[in-house]
Amino acid sequence: MAKQWTGAMALAASAVAAVAMAHNGAKGVVLERMNGMTAMRDTVAELAPMMQGAVPYDAFIVSEGAAVIASHAGETMLSLFPEGSLEGVTYAKPEIWSNWQDFAALAEEMRVYADALSEAAPNGLEPASALPADMAGMDHTGMAMPPVEETNPGFSVAELMGYAEKTADSPVSSGQADPASLAPTLSSLAADDLFTRISGTCSSCHAQFRAGKN
């Protein structure tokens, strides 16, 4: 347990150092969006050990962390990508603007999942804890629920956020979530389920719209 936590802390520290170097020379809206992406990545790095069972689960930290992610997603994220803002130090790809609808869908999907995680944090990591007592023993196979993107619990933060080489088991998000229809059911899910969806959306967005792997 201690070794896992030490490894997670070392990875987070190295990620922060790498980001600090990458941000040298960035300014204006490019710097703002880099800072926003860094805040989300740092939050994922903090929550990942909890979701993997490496450290004790803390519902308050999960809820607050999810709120941070939500605050940088959706319309807030889109406002930091004015058309053509590719000058200077940036990892943004031109495909962001040529496929704006897909990019916007992923940004909103991230906000929906993060808002749901903030609300569902008390559900914990066990799916049954998110259900009323009289429903815990029922057969839910016929119930309509949003599909779950499966991910390897041993993924590094870099892989979860889409900075590393993708594998066949990497989480993938379509970016076609309908926030209006998903929101009512998402808050009943387990926290690690929602975290998987968040990391899948991050990975998908970076794979499509971010240049480089570092």
C-alpha positions in Angstrom: 0.0 0.0 0.0 2.7 2.4 1.0 4.7 1.7 -2.1 1.7 2.3 -4.3 1.0 5.6 -2.7 4.6 6.6 -3.0 4.6 5.7 -6.7 1.4 7.8 -7.2 2.9 10.8 -5.5 6.1 10.5 -7.5 4.1 10.4 -10.7 2.1 13.4 -9.7 5.3 15.3 -8.9 6.9 14.5 -12.2 3.8 15.5 -14.0 3.7 18.9 -12.3 7.4 19.5 -13.2 6.7 18.5 -16.8 3.8 20.9 -17.1 5.8 23.8 -15.6 8.4 23.3 -18.3 5.8 23.0 -21.0 4.0 26.2 -19.9 7.2 28.3 -20.3 6.5 30.9 -23.0 2.7 30.4 -23.0 0.6 33.5 -22.5 -2.9 34.9 -22.7 -5.7 32.5 -23.4 -3.3 29.7 -24.2 -1.8 29.9 -20.7 -5.3 30.1 -19.2 -6.4 26.8 -20.9 -3.1 25.1 -20.0 -3.6 26.0 -16.4 -7.2 24.7 -16.6 -6.0 21.4 -18.1 -3.3 21.2 -15.4 -5.8 21.6 -12.7 -7.9 18.8 -14.1 -4.9 16.5 -14.5 -3.7 17.2 -11.0 -7.1 16.4 -9.7 -7.2 13.1 -11.6 -3.8 12.3 -10.1 -5.1 12.9 -6.6 -8.3 10.9 -7.1 -6.8 7.9 -9.0 -5.2 6.2 -6.0 -8.6 6.3 -4.2 -10.4 4.9 -7.1 -7.9 2.1 -7.4 -8.1 1.3 -3.7 -4.4 2.3 -3.0 -5.4 4.8 -0.4 -8.6 5.2 1.8 -11.6 6.6 0.0 -12.6 10.1 1.1 -16.0 11.3 -0.2 -15.3 15.0 0.6 -12.1 15.0 -1.3 -13.7 13.2 -4.2 -16.7 15.6 -4.3 -14.4 18.7 -4.2 -12.1 17.3 -6.8 -15.0 16.5 -9.1 -16.2 20.1 -8.7 -12.8 21.3 -9.8 -12.9 19.2 -12.9 -16.5 20.4 -13.7 -15.5 24.0 -13.3 -12.9 23.7 -16.1 -15.1 21.7 -18.4 -18.1 22.5 -20.6 -18.6 26.1 -21.7 -15.6 27.2 -19.5 -13.3 25.0 -21.6 -14.8 26.1 -24.9 -14.4 29.8 -24.0 -10.6 29.2 -23.8 -10.3 27.9 -27.4 -11.2 30.9 -29.6 -10.8 30.0 -33.2 -7.2 30.0 -34.5 -5.5 30.4 -31.1 -2.5 28.3 -32.1 0.3 30.8 -31.8 3.1 30.3 -29.4 3.4 27.3 -27.0 0.3 25.2 -27.4 -0.6 21.5 -27.8 -4.0 22.3 -29.3 -4.5 20.7 -32.8 -6.3 22.5 -35.6 -8.8 19.7 -35.6 -10.4 21.4 -32.5 -12.0 24.0 -34.8 -12.6 21.8 -37.9 -14.4 19.3 -35.6 -15.8 21.8 -33.1 -19.0 19.9 -32.6 -17.1 16.8 -31.4 -14.8 18.8 -29.2 -17.8 20.7 -27.7 -19.6 17.4 -27.0 -16.5 16.0 -25.2 -16.2 19.2 -23.1 -19.8 19.0 -22.1 -19.6 15.2 -21.5 -16.8 15.9 -19.1 -18.8 18.5 -17.2 -21.8 16.2 -16.9 -19.7 13.3 -15.6 -17.8 15.5 -13.1 -20.9 17.2 -11.8 -22.4 13.7 -11.3 -19.3 12.5 -9.5 -19.4 15.5 -7.2 -23.0 14.6 -6.2 -22.4 10.8 -6.1 -19.2 10.9 -4.0 -21.0 9.5 -0.9 -22.0 6.4 -3.0 -18.4 5.2 -2.6 -16.8 2.5 -4.7 -19.3 -0.3 -4.3 -22.1 -0.2 -6.9 -24.7 -1.5 -4.3 -24.1 1.5 -2.0 -25.6 3.7 -4.7 -28.9 1.8 -4.6 -31.7 2.1 -2.1 -31.8 -0.8 0.3 -34.9 -2.4 -1.2 -33.3 -2.4 -4.7 -29.8 -3.7 -3.8 -30.9 -7.4 -4.2 -32.9 -6.9 -7.4 -32.0 -8.1 -10.9 -31.1 -4.9 -12.8 -30.1 -6.5 -16.1 -33.2 -5.2 -17.8 -32.8 -1.6 -16.6 -31.6 1.0 -19.1 -28.4 2.5 -17.9 -25.7 4.5 -19.8 -22.9 2.1 -21.1 -19.8 1.9 -18.9 -16.4 2.3 -20.4 -14.1 -0.3 -18.9 -10.6 0.6 -18.0 -7.6 -1.2 -16.5 -7.4 -0.2 -12.8 -3.6 -0.2 -13.2 -3.5 2.6 -15.8 -1.1 5.4 -15.0 -2.4 9.0 -14.8 -0.7 9.7 -18.1 -2.7 6.9 -19.8 -6.0 8.0 -18.1 -5.5 11.6 -19.3 -4.5 10.5 -22.8 -0.8 11.6 -22.7 0.6 8.1 -23.1 0.4 5.6 -26.0 -3.1 4.1 -26.1 -3.6 0.4 -25.8 -6.4 -1.9 -26.9 -7.8 -1.6 -23.4 -7.6 2.1 -23.2 -10.8 3.9 -22.2 -12.6 5.5 -25.1 -15.5 8.0 -25.1 -17.7 8.8 -28.1 -18.3 12.4 -27.1 -21.9 11.9 -28.0 -23.4 11.8 -24.5 -26.7 13.5 -24.1 -26.3 15.5 -20.9 -30.1 16.0 -20.5 -30.8 12.3 -20.6 -27.7 11.1 -18.7 -27.7 13.5 -15.7 -30.7 12.0 -13.8 -29.2 8.4 -13.7 -25.5 9.2 -13.3 -25.7 10.4 -9.7 -26.8 7.0 -8.6 -23.7 5.3 -9.9 -20.6 4.3 -7.9 -17.8 6.9 -7.7 -15.3 4.7 -9.5 -17.7 4.2 -12.4 -18.0 7.9 -12.9 -14.3 8.4 -12.5 -13.8 5.8 -15.3 -16.1 7.8 -17.5 -14.3 11.0 -16.7 -10.9 9.5 -17.5 -12.3 7.9 -20.7 -13.5 11.3 -21.9 -10.1 12.9 -21.0 -8.3 10.2 -22.9 -10.5 10.4 -26.0 -10.3 14.2 -26.1 -6.5 14.2 -25.8 -6.2 11.5 -28.4 -8.2 13.5 -30.9 -7.3 17.1 -30.2 -4.0 17.3 -28.4 -0.6 17.2 -30.1 2.2 15.2 -28.5 2.2 12.7 -25.6 4.2 14.5 -22.9 
